[in-house]
Amino acid sequence: MAKAVRGATIGLLQSAARLSRTALAERLLAHGFYAGQDKIMLALSIENGQAPSQLAGLLGVRPPTITKTINRLANQGFLEKRLSDEDGRRAHIFLTEQGEQAIKAIEKSVRKTEKLALKGFDKKDQKALATLLLKIEANLNGESHDMIDEDEDAEVDA
């Protein structure tokens, strides 16, 4: 039996992540979005009116990065900034009508990319992969993965 190459698993994980980001980015570009913009849009579709600092924390990016992306999306007509009613120095970010309509295209792009990535996987394999990826994420975040229930149905699209 051939000896496993050290670092091969992390290399495969990095390669799969890069290829999936590239495939999704190509689909999103067809709808006028650049990589990363989809995450902000989807976060706002779940909770509209978040502050830039909330979005930055949620997405794990620095505030200057999120500000640039918000400004680009606002210039494209997908988002708008509104001053806070409680504190006029703070802004909150909202989807515009055009932004709300774009959510369906983003979600469809994500679903198609996931379907391509998981082609040939049965539901059991998809669930196992989702569980393993959650454990990897927990490990790299320095968190316990005791809360990950392997018997519970992981949410996966076929």
C-alpha positions as CSV (number, residue, x, y, z in Angstrom):
1,M,0.0,0.0,0.0
2,A,1.3,3.4,-0.9
3,K,2.3,5.7,1.9
4,A,0.0,8.8,2.3
5,V,1.7,12.1,1.5
6,R,1.8,14.5,4.4
7,G,-0.4,17.5,3.7
8,A,-2.3,15.8,0.9
9,T,-5.6,16.1,2.6
10,I,-5.3,19.8,3.3
11,G,-4.0,20.3,-0.3
12,L,-7.1,18.5,-1.6
13,L,-9.3,20.6,0.7
14,Q,-7.7,23.8,-0.5
15,S,-8.0,22.8,-4.2
16,A,-11.7,21.9,-3.8
17,A,-12.4,25.2,-2.1
18,R,-10.6,27.2,-4.8
19,L,-12.3,25.3,-7.6
20,S,-15.7,25.8,-5.9
21,R,-15.1,29.5,-5.4
22,T,-14.1,29.9,-9.1
23,A,-17.1,28.0,-10.3
24,L,-19.5,30.1,-8.2
25,A,-17.7,33.3,-9.1
26,E,-18.2,32.6,-12.8
27,R,-22.0,32.0,-12.2
28,L,-22.3,35.2,-10.1
29,L,-20.4,37.3,-12.6
30,A,-23.2,36.5,-15.2
31,H,-25.5,38.3,-12.8
32,G,-23.2,41.3,-12.2
33,F,-21.7,40.1,-8.9
34,Y,-18.1,39.7,-8.0
35,A,-16.7,37.0,-5.5
36,G,-17.7,37.9,-2.0
37,Q,-20.5,40.2,-2.8
38,D,-22.9,37.3,-2.6
39,K,-22.2,36.7,1.0
40,I,-23.2,40.3,1.9
41,M,-26.4,40.0,-0.2
42,L,-27.4,36.7,1.4
43,A,-26.6,38.0,4.9
44,L,-28.9,41.0,4.3
45,S,-31.6,38.7,2.8
46,I,-31.7,36.9,6.2
47,E,-31.5,40.1,8.3
48,N,-31.9,43.4,6.4
49,G,-30.6,46.6,7.9
50,Q,-27.4,45.4,9.5
51,A,-24.5,47.7,10.4
52,P,-21.3,47.3,8.4
53,S,-19.5,46.2,11.5
54,Q,-22.2,43.4,12.0
55,L,-21.7,42.2,8.4
56,A,-17.9,42.3,8.8
57,G,-18.1,40.2,12.0
58,L,-20.5,37.8,10.5
59,L,-18.5,37.3,7.3
60,G,-15.1,37.3,9.1
61,V,-13.6,40.2,7.2
62,R,-12.2,43.5,8.3
63,P,-14.4,46.6,8.3
64,P,-12.5,48.4,5.5
65,T,-13.0,45.4,3.3
66,I,-16.7,45.3,3.9
67,T,-17.1,49.1,3.4
68,K,-15.5,48.8,-0.1
69,T,-17.8,46.0,-1.1
70,I,-20.9,47.7,0.3
71,N,-20.0,50.9,-1.6
72,R,-19.6,48.9,-4.8
73,L,-22.9,47.1,-4.3
74,A,-24.6,50.4,-3.6
75,N,-23.1,51.9,-6.8
76,Q,-24.5,48.9,-8.7
77,G,-28.0,49.7,-7.2
78,F,-28.2,46.5,-5.0
79,L,-27.8,48.1,-1.6
80,E,-28.5,51.4,0.1
81,K,-27.1,53.0,3.3
82,R,-29.5,54.6,5.7
83,L,-28.6,56.5,8.8
84,S,-29.6,55.0,12.1
85,D,-32.7,56.5,13.8
86,E,-31.0,56.2,17.2
87,D,-27.5,57.4,16.3
88,G,-27.0,59.5,13.2
89,R,-23.3,58.7,13.0
90,R,-24.1,55.0,12.3
91,A,-25.4,53.6,9.0
92,H,-27.3,50.5,8.3
93,I,-27.3,48.6,5.1
94,F,-30.4,47.6,3.3
95,L,-31.2,45.7,0.1
96,T,-32.9,47.8,-2.6
97,E,-35.7,46.4,-4.6
98,Q,-33.1,45.5,-7.3
99,G,-31.1,43.8,-4.6
100,E,-34.0,41.8,-3.3
101,Q,-34.7,40.6,-6.9
102,A,-31.1,39.6,-7.3
103,I,-31.2,37.2,-4.3
104,K,-33.0,34.5,-6.3
105,A,-30.2,34.6,-8.9
106,I,-27.5,34.4,-6.2
107,E,-29.3,31.5,-4.5
108,K,-29.7,29.7,-7.9
109,S,-26.0,30.2,-8.6
110,V,-25.1,28.7,-5.2
111,R,-27.4,25.7,-5.7
112,K,-26.1,25.0,-9.2
113,T,-22.5,25.2,-8.1
114,E,-23.2,22.9,-5.1
115,K,-25.1,20.4,-7.4
116,L,-22.0,20.3,-9.7
117,A,-19.6,19.8,-6.8
118,L,-21.7,17.0,-5.3
119,K,-22.5,15.2,-8.6
120,G,-22.4,11.5,-8.0
121,F,-22.7,11.8,-4.2
122,D,-25.7,10.0,-2.7
123,K,-27.5,11.7,0.3
124,K,-25.5,9.7,2.8
125,D,-22.2,10.8,1.3
126,Q,-23.4,14.4,1.2
127,K,-24.4,14.3,4.8
128,A,-21.1,12.7,5.8
129,L,-19.2,15.4,3.9
130,A,-21.2,18.2,5.5
131,T,-20.5,16.7,9.0
132,L,-16.8,16.3,8.3
133,L,-16.5,19.9,6.9
134,L,-18.3,21.2,10.0
135,K,-15.7,19.4,12.2
136,I,-12.8,20.8,10.2
137,E,-14.3,24.3,10.5
138,A,-14.7,23.8,14.3
139,N,-11.2,22.5,14.6
140,L,-9.7,25.4,12.7
141,N,-11.8,27.9,14.8
142,G,-10.5,26.3,18.0
143,E,-14.0,25.2,18.9
144,S,-15.4,21.9,20.1
145,H,-17.3,19.8,17.6
146,D,-19.3,18.0,20.3
147,M,-22.4,19.9,19.2
148,I,-22.3,18.4,15.7
149,D,-24.9,15.7,15.6
150,E,-23.9,13.1,13.1
151,D,-27.3,11.4,13.3
152,E,-29.2,14.6,12.5
153,D,-29.9,15.2,8.9
154,A,-27.4,17.8,7.5
155,E,-29.0,20.2,5.1
156,V,-27.7,19.3,1.6
157,D,-29.1,19.8,-1.9
158,A,-28.8,17.1,-4.4
